[in-house]
Amino acid sequence: FFVIAPAAIYFISFLPWFVRTPGGLTIRKVVDASISMYNYHSDPGRGMDHPFYSPWYQWPLIYKPMWFYSGKVMGGTASIITFGNPAVWWGGLLGLLVTAGTLLYHRLQGRELAAPNEGANIWPAMLLISYLAQYLPWVLVPRGTYIYHYFPAVPFIVLCAVYVLNMVHNKDRRLGTGVTVGYVALAAALFIAFFPYASGLRTDTG
């Protein structure tokens, strides 16, 4: 499940690139493309002079967004900037820390990983492993990196936030519901507020 399925998905993902080339999609082409990508990412210092270069430890804090476009459009201005919704990214980071703390607490208590509702359930470990599998490899990349490299890890901080909200809900149903509704409302409000900057929507400067 963790080897054959990902390998098959990875191989098939090259289909749009090689399906119309002589010989079609082959293992050899995928291996060569992978080696080429590895060589690109292992070139020390490549891209670190870019104004929006952002090392891996800045991504969770949205320290330096990536600015793709800015221009005047029909009497207004438009921008496309890549950054995270603060409620989602900062709230998810808090959820990640609480999830890690929960796992550590259970291990110190000597609880074994088990099915949900049977002692220390397996979800904290699975969420942390999934998050770190997407995030930690970038720590070792010597070339310049950017905030969008963090995107594959974001779904797992969202799930960590959901896990923590569920814990609150299980302890106090009314409190949990209130916190969840408030959190989702805040995330939605920030999405609406920042949408013009993320989508290139024309904004009146008058």
C-alpha positions in Angstrom: 0.0 0.0 0.0 2.8 2.4 0.9 5.2 1.3 -1.9 3.4 -0.2 -4.9 0.4 2.3 -4.9 2.6 5.5 -4.6 5.0 4.1 -7.2 2.2 3.4 -9.6 0.7 6.9 -9.1 4.1 8.5 -9.6 4.6 6.5 -12.8 1.2 7.4 -14.2 1.7 11.1 -13.4 4.2 11.3 -16.2 1.6 10.2 -18.8 0.7 13.7 -20.0 4.4 14.4 -20.7 5.4 11.2 -22.5 2.2 9.7 -24.0 2.8 11.5 -27.4 6.5 11.0 -27.5 8.1 8.3 -29.5 7.7 5.0 -27.6 5.2 6.5 -25.2 5.5 6.3 -21.5 8.3 4.0 -20.3 10.0 3.2 -17.1 13.3 4.4 -18.6 11.9 7.8 -19.4 10.5 8.2 -15.8 13.8 7.2 -14.3 15.7 9.7 -16.5 13.2 12.4 -15.7 13.5 11.7 -12.0 17.3 11.8 -12.2 17.1 15.1 -14.0 14.8 16.6 -11.3 17.1 15.3 -8.6 20.1 16.9 -10.2 18.2 20.2 -10.5 17.1 20.2 -6.8 20.5 19.2 -5.6 22.4 22.1 -7.1 23.5 24.1 -4.1 22.5 27.8 -4.1 20.3 27.6 -7.2 17.6 30.3 -6.9 18.6 31.6 -3.5 19.1 35.0 -5.1 15.4 35.2 -5.9 13.6 38.0 -4.0 11.0 35.6 -2.8 13.3 32.8 -1.8 12.0 31.3 1.5 13.7 28.5 3.5 11.6 25.7 4.8 11.4 27.0 8.4 9.6 30.1 7.3 6.7 28.4 5.4 4.5 27.5 8.3 4.6 31.1 9.5 3.7 32.6 6.1 6.9 34.7 6.5 7.5 35.4 2.8 4.7 34.9 0.3 5.4 34.4 -3.4 4.4 37.3 -5.7 3.5 36.1 -9.2 1.8 39.0 -10.8 1.0 42.7 -10.5 -0.5 45.0 -13.1 -3.1 47.6 -13.9 -6.4 46.2 -15.2 -9.3 48.4 -16.4 -8.7 51.3 -14.2 -7.7 49.2 -11.2 -4.9 46.9 -10.1 -4.6 43.2 -9.8 -2.2 40.9 -8.0 -1.6 37.2 -7.7 0.2 36.3 -4.5 0.7 32.8 -3.1 0.3 32.6 0.6 -1.6 30.7 3.2 -4.9 31.6 4.9 -3.6 32.6 8.4 -6.5 30.9 10.2 -5.7 27.6 8.3 -1.9 27.7 8.5 -1.4 29.1 12.0 -4.4 27.3 13.4 -3.1 24.1 11.7 0.3 24.7 13.1 -1.2 24.9 16.6 -3.2 21.7 15.8 0.1 20.0 14.7 1.8 20.9 18.0 -1.1 19.7 20.1 -1.3 16.5 18.0 2.4 15.9 18.6 2.0 16.7 22.3 -0.9 14.2 22.5 1.2 11.5 20.9 4.1 12.2 23.2 1.8 12.1 26.3 0.3 8.8 25.3 3.8 7.3 24.7 5.0 8.5 28.1 1.9 6.9 29.6 2.9 3.7 28.0 -0.2 3.4 25.8 0.1 1.5 22.6 -1.2 2.6 19.3 -4.7 1.2 18.8 -8.0 1.8 17.0 -9.9 5.0 17.8 -11.5 5.0 21.3 -9.2 2.3 22.5 -6.5 4.0 24.5 -3.9 5.9 22.5 -5.4 5.8 19.0 -3.4 5.7 15.8 -4.5 9.1 14.3 -1.9 11.4 15.9 1.0 9.2 14.7 -0.5 8.8 11.2 -1.0 12.6 10.9 2.5 13.4 12.0 4.1 10.8 9.8 2.1 12.0 6.8 2.9 15.7 7.5 6.7 15.0 8.0 6.8 12.9 4.9 5.8 15.9 2.8 7.8 18.5 4.8 11.0 17.1 6.0 12.6 16.2 2.6 12.7 19.9 1.8 14.9 20.5 4.8 17.7 18.6 2.9 17.2 20.4 -0.5 20.2 22.7 -1.0 18.7 24.9 -3.7 16.5 27.9 -3.2 12.9 27.0 -2.1 9.7 28.9 -2.0 6.5 28.9 0.1 4.5 26.9 -2.4 6.7 23.9 -1.7 4.8 23.7 1.6 1.4 23.1 -0.1 1.5 19.3 0.0 1.9 19.4 3.8 -1.0 21.7 4.3 -3.8 19.1 4.1 -2.2 17.4 7.1 -2.1 20.4 9.3 -5.8 20.9 8.4 -6.4 17.4 9.6 -4.4 18.0 12.8 -6.7 21.0 13.5 -9.7 18.9 12.9 -8.3 16.2 15.2 -7.8 18.8 18.0 -11.3 20.3 17.4 -12.7 16.8 17.7 -10.9 16.2 21.0 -12.4 19.5 22.3 -15.9 18.4 21.1 -15.6 15.0 22.8 -14.7 16.7 26.1 -17.4 19.4 25.9 -19.9 19.2 23.0 -21.1 22.7 23.4 -17.7 24.3 23.6 -16.4 22.1 20.8 -19.2 23.2 18.5 -18.7 26.9 19.3 -15.0 26.7 18.7 -15.4 24.8 15.5 -18.0 27.2 14.1 -15.9 30.2 15.1 -12.8 28.8 13.5 -14.5 27.9 10.2 -16.1 31.4 10.1 -12.7 33.0 10.7 -11.1 31.0 8.0 -14.0 31.8 5.6 -13.8 35.5 6.4 -10.0 35.6 5.8 -10.5 33.7 2.5 -12.9 36.4 1.3 -10.7 39.2 2.5 -7.6 37.9 0.8 -9.3 36.5 -2.3 -8.5 39.6 -4.5 -4.8 39.2 -3.7 -4.7 35.5 -4.5 -6.8 35.5 -7.6 -5.8 38.5 -9.6 -9.3 40.1 -9.1 -9.4 43.7 -10.2 -9.4 46.1 -7.3 -10.4 49.7 -7.6 -7.7 52.1 -6.5 -10.0 55.1 -6.3 
